[in-house]
Amino acid sequence: MVARQLLDTVEYKGKLPNYASGANRRRVLNIICKGACRGKTRWAEMEVDYPGREKLRQAQVDDYIAHCLYCGWEAPDPYNWTR
């Protein structure tokens, strides 16, 4: 139960790679980038604070937008977004 609560905290506390080090930790998550990264898992920044895992699971396309912090690709589909 404690591990699940840590995953749903608003501010990310873990390590970030150099390309994502300047990101707002309240908005970061992992996406599968379909831009220039070609299907690699990359850190991205949402346009809003992280809403929690359950809300992301229930979200539809365009409910949330995230931008890959490596190549800048805009991800409109929250499928497979993780933290």
Backbone as a chain_set.jsonl record, in Angstrom:
{"seq": "MVARQLLDTVEYKGKLPNYASGANRRRVLNIICKGACRGKTRWAEMEVDYPGREKLRQAQVDDYIAHCLYCGWEAPDPYNWTR", "coords": {"N": [[0.821, -1.196, 0.0], [1.932, 1.274, 0.765], [3.874, 1.62, -1.236], [2.258, 1.998, -3.509], [1.042, 4.427, -2.842], [3.245, 6.116, -2.962], [3.719, 6.138, -5.706], [1.613, 7.631, -6.626], [2.011, 10.172, -5.68], [2.181, 13.708, -6.015], [4.558, 15.159, -6.6], [7.422, 14.064, -8.239], [9.975, 12.096, -6.894], [12.233, 10.651, -7.564], [15.302, 9.847, -9.462], [16.22, 11.696, -12.367], [17.115, 11.653, -15.839], [19.77, 13.523, -17.486], [18.664, 14.989, -19.678], [16.124, 15.514, -18.787], [16.34, 16.859, -16.446], [15.705, 19.527, -15.811], [12.985, 19.655, -15.703], [9.602, 20.197, -14.509], [8.932, 18.648, -11.597], [6.458, 17.975, -10.652], [5.046, 17.297, -12.809], [6.18, 15.309, -14.406], [6.503, 12.189, -16.212], [6.72, 8.849, -17.61], [6.689, 8.087, -21.058], [5.944, 6.275, -24.085], [7.686, 7.256, -26.648], [6.713, 8.402, -29.779], [7.806, 10.021, -31.565], [10.76, 11.507, -32.771], [12.287, 9.832, -31.221], [11.461, 7.291, -31.733], [9.791, 5.09, -30.571], [11.01, 4.604, -28.113], [11.183, 4.494, -24.532], [10.692, 7.41, -22.822], [11.237, 10.275, -20.688], [8.68, 12.58, -20.025], [6.872, 15.696, -19.95], [3.896, 16.695, -18.548], [1.134, 18.883, -19.376], [-0.274, 19.683, -17.228], [-0.344, 19.254, -13.618], [0.626, 16.023, -12.375], [-2.017, 13.776, -12.358], [-2.482, 11.422, -10.983], [-2.41, 7.829, -10.956], [-4.813, 6.369, -11.366], [-6.623, 8.231, -12.515], [-5.265, 8.728, -14.897], [-5.484, 6.236, -16.125], [-8.19, 6.191, -16.717], [-8.462, 8.227, -18.501], [-9.122, 9.785, -21.678], [-8.138, 10.145, -25.17], [-6.513, 13.196, -25.728], [-7.364, 14.259, -23.274], [-5.289, 14.729, -21.575], [-2.073, 16.127, -22.251], [1.261, 15.41, -23.074], [4.708, 16.265, -23.354], [7.522, 15.023, -24.93], [10.588, 15.061, -23.329], [12.964, 14.712, -24.532], [12.883, 14.817, -27.404], [10.766, 16.52, -27.95], [8.304, 15.764, -28.968], [4.737, 15.743, -29.08], [2.502, 14.086, -27.085], [-0.679, 12.912, -27.273], [-2.187, 10.847, -26.304], [-2.921, 9.076, -23.48], [-2.319, 6.388, -23.111], [-0.328, 3.813, -21.834], [1.242, 5.543, -20.294], [3.354, 6.074, -17.599], [4.552, 6.224, -14.194]], "CA": [[0.0, 0.0, 0.0], [2.808, 2.439, 0.824], [4.494, 1.774, -2.549], [1.253, 2.566, -4.403], [0.871, 5.828, -2.475], [4.403, 6.851, -3.463], [3.567, 6.297, -7.142], [0.572, 8.606, -6.895], [2.31, 11.488, -5.134], [2.204, 14.718, -7.064], [5.926, 15.512, -6.982], [8.297, 12.919, -8.453], [11.152, 12.207, -6.018], [13.341, 9.834, -8.054], [16.313, 10.44, -10.334], [15.87, 11.982, -13.752], [18.304, 11.78, -16.68], [20.176, 14.91, -17.763], [17.764, 15.691, -20.595], [14.88, 15.832, -18.086], [16.666, 17.389, -15.119], [15.105, 20.834, -15.575], [11.519, 19.548, -15.795], [8.774, 20.361, -13.322], [8.761, 17.312, -11.018], [5.039, 17.732, -10.405], [4.421, 16.989, -14.094], [6.921, 14.328, -15.204], [6.126, 10.785, -16.29], [7.313, 8.133, -18.733], [5.838, 7.769, -22.197], [6.599, 5.642, -25.22], [7.754, 8.357, -27.603], [6.513, 8.018, -31.172], [8.426, 11.063, -32.381], [12.124, 11.218, -33.221], [12.854, 8.774, -30.372], [11.051, 6.054, -32.397], [9.303, 4.005, -29.733], [11.757, 4.448, -26.865], [10.573, 5.065, -23.337], [11.349, 8.669, -22.478], [10.574, 11.143, -19.729], [7.885, 13.637, -20.641], [6.26, 16.625, -19.004], [2.494, 16.965, -18.83], [0.757, 20.296, -19.339], [-0.88, 19.886, -15.902], [0.271, 18.405, -12.599], [0.3, 14.601, -12.451], [-3.321, 13.59, -11.726], [-2.584, 10.135, -10.314], [-2.454, 6.69, -11.867], [-6.185, 5.981, -11.688], [-7.186, 9.204, -13.462], [-4.633, 8.506, -16.194], [-6.079, 5.026, -16.701], [-9.54, 6.485, -17.185], [-8.419, 9.351, -19.437], [-9.292, 9.575, -23.111], [-7.218, 10.907, -26.013], [-6.568, 14.658, -25.597], [-7.669, 14.726, -21.919], [-3.992, 15.209, -21.099], [-1.02, 16.203, -23.264], [2.615, 15.375, -22.523], [5.744, 16.542, -24.343], [8.773, 14.29, -24.715], [11.655, 15.979, -22.931], [14.144, 14.428, -25.335], [12.743, 15.309, -28.785], [9.72, 17.522, -28.031], [7.063, 15.224, -29.538], [3.533, 15.919, -28.269], [1.755, 12.84, -26.93], [-2.055, 13.214, -26.878], [-2.85, 9.622, -25.873], [-2.308, 8.659, -22.209], [-2.087, 4.948, -23.061], [1.039, 3.406, -21.461], [1.984, 6.534, -19.526], [3.639, 5.533, -16.268], [5.424, 7.02, -13.366]], "C": [[0.867, 1.263, 0.0], [3.446, 2.679, -0.536], [3.514, 2.405, -3.536], [1.044, 4.051, -4.101], [2.036, 6.667, -2.991], [4.293, 7.095, -4.965], [2.558, 7.384, -7.491], [0.84, 9.974, -6.271], [2.474, 12.477, -6.276], [3.632, 15.004, -7.525], [6.793, 14.257, -7.085], [9.589, 13.103, -7.662], [12.378, 11.474, -6.536], [14.327, 10.601, -8.922], [15.74, 10.657, -11.726], [17.155, 12.059, -14.567], [18.592, 13.26, -16.982], [19.185, 15.653, -18.645], [16.459, 16.118, -19.924], [15.116, 16.544, -16.758], [16.028, 18.743, -14.806], [13.581, 20.821, -15.574], [10.843, 19.788, -14.452], [8.448, 18.97, -12.772], [7.318, 16.991, -10.645], [4.339, 17.243, -11.67], [5.105, 15.895, -14.897], [6.332, 12.929, -15.115], [6.824, 10.164, -17.481], [6.269, 7.892, -19.809], [6.63, 6.92, -23.181], [6.544, 6.684, -26.328], [7.63, 7.824, -29.029], [7.044, 9.088, -32.12], [9.799, 10.618, -32.848], [12.792, 10.107, -32.406], [12.459, 7.376, -30.848], [10.729, 4.893, -31.455], [10.079, 3.759, -28.449], [10.967, 5.042, -25.707], [11.384, 6.284, -22.932], [10.562, 9.393, -21.398], [9.86, 12.242, -20.496], [7.328, 14.524, -19.541], [4.833, 16.898, -19.454], [2.242, 18.461, -18.794], [0.084, 20.675, -18.028], [-0.138, 19.019, -14.9], [-0.224, 16.973, -12.728], [-0.991, 14.319, -11.685], [-3.457, 12.307, -10.915], [-2.811, 9.027, -11.325], [-3.877, 6.333, -12.291], [-6.836, 6.942, -12.69], [-6.558, 9.052, -14.842], [-5.216, 7.282, -16.886], [-7.443, 5.301, -17.313], [-9.575, 7.578, -18.255], [-8.574, 8.898, -20.884], [-8.237, 10.387, -23.86], [-7.524, 12.402, -25.868], [-7.056, 15.156, -24.237], [-6.419, 15.339, -21.302], [-3.02, 15.202, -22.275], [0.319, 16.173, -22.531], [3.605, 15.604, -23.66], [7.004, 15.781, -23.971], [9.875, 15.299, -24.402], [12.944, 15.75, -23.714], [14.03, 15.043, -26.732], [11.635, 16.342, -28.962], [8.397, 17.034, -28.591], [5.904, 15.389, -28.568], [2.726, 14.631, -28.263], [0.345, 13.148, -26.434], [-2.789, 12.026, -26.257], [-2.204, 9.082, -24.602], [-2.088, 7.147, -22.074], [-0.606, 4.645, -22.819], [1.869, 4.523, -20.827], [2.161, 5.973, -18.12], [4.476, 6.51, -15.469], [6.26, 6.119, -12.529]], "O": [[0.554, 2.222, -0.704], [3.556, 3.829, -0.962], [3.908, 3.266, -4.323], [0.886, 4.848, -5.026], [1.838, 7.806, -3.413], [4.722, 8.14, -5.453], [2.653, 7.994, -8.557], [-0.022, 10.851, -6.328], [2.867, 12.101, -7.38], [3.884, 15.081, -8.727], [6.888, 13.482, -6.133], [10.226, 14.152, -7.75], [13.469, 11.658, -5.996], [14.219, 11.814, -9.101], [14.889, 9.901, -12.194], [18.185, 12.486, -14.047], [17.748, 14.126, -16.754], [18.891, 16.822, -18.394], [15.759, 16.991, -20.438], [14.163, 16.802, -16.022], [15.833, 19.067, -13.635], [12.955, 21.874, -15.457], [11.446, 19.603, -13.396], [7.752, 18.197, -13.43], [7.0, 15.839, -10.351], [3.182, 16.825, -11.621], [4.642, 15.578, -15.993], [5.751, 12.536, -14.104], [7.451, 10.866, -18.275], [5.124, 7.542, -19.523], [7.857, 6.861, -23.108], [5.478, 6.959, -26.879], [8.352, 6.91, -29.429], [6.769, 9.065, -33.32], [9.976, 9.476, -33.272], [13.764, 9.507, -32.863], [13.052, 6.385, -30.419], [11.343, 3.829, -31.547], [9.813, 2.774, -27.759], [10.183, 5.974, -25.885], [12.595, 6.207, -22.727], [9.368, 9.153, -21.217], [10.372, 12.765, -21.486], [7.312, 14.157, -18.366], [4.593, 17.283, -20.598], [3.042, 19.219, -18.246], [-0.108, 21.858, -17.746], [0.622, 18.135, -15.295], [-1.359, 16.736, -13.142], [-1.063, 14.592, -10.487], [-4.459, 12.126, -10.223], [-3.339, 9.258, -12.413], [-4.114, 6.028, -13.459], [-7.524, 6.503, -13.612], [-7.239, 9.227, -15.852], [-5.421, 7.292, -18.1], [-7.804, 4.699, -18.324], [-10.625, 7.822, -18.851], [-8.206, 7.783, -21.253], [-7.534, 11.208, -23.27], [-8.688, 12.803, -25.888], [-7.158, 16.367, -24.045], [-6.489, 16.344, -20.594], [-3.131, 14.374, -23.179], [0.49, 16.825, -21.501], [3.367, 15.186, -24.793], [7.495, 15.878, -22.846], [10.064, 16.273, -25.131], [13.903, 16.509, -23.574], [14.956, 15.708, -27.198], [11.559, 16.981, -30.01], [7.45, 17.814, -28.682], [6.07, 15.196, -27.364], [2.315, 14.143, -29.316], [0.178, 13.596, -25.3], [-3.895, 12.184, -25.74], [-1.045, 8.668, -24.638], [-1.701, 6.684, -21.001], [0.262, 5.164, -23.521], [3.098, 4.442, -20.83], [1.213, 5.457, -17.527], [5.025, 7.479, -15.994], [7.08, 6.592, -11.743]]}, "num_chains": 1, "name": "protein.A"}
